């Protein structure tokens, strides 16, 4: 399975590398206030891809932190409930004192 994954990764690398070699033409990127920059097309595509990935990760950060906080809260709640169940089970296993049985019976 690992060999198949590496073979597919290598083939994808070759496809993208060939794409990069085919797109080396210089393009002009027109920015605001009549600013311009010339660079190869593949560099601009790579830069915008990386920028999009970084912005996507930043956009997910707040949601991820909220989920982690909720998971931690649920773990703590589960630990408290397990501790309470364990103490209740221990209390059921203990034999009552003789005086408490007499008091419960009303004698």
ABEGO torsion letter per residue (X at the ends): XAAAAAAAAAAAAAAAAAAAAABABBBBBBBBGGBBBBBBAAAAAAAAAAAAAAAAAAAAAAAAAAAAAAAAAAAAAAAAAAAAAAAAAAAAABBBBAAAAAAAAGX
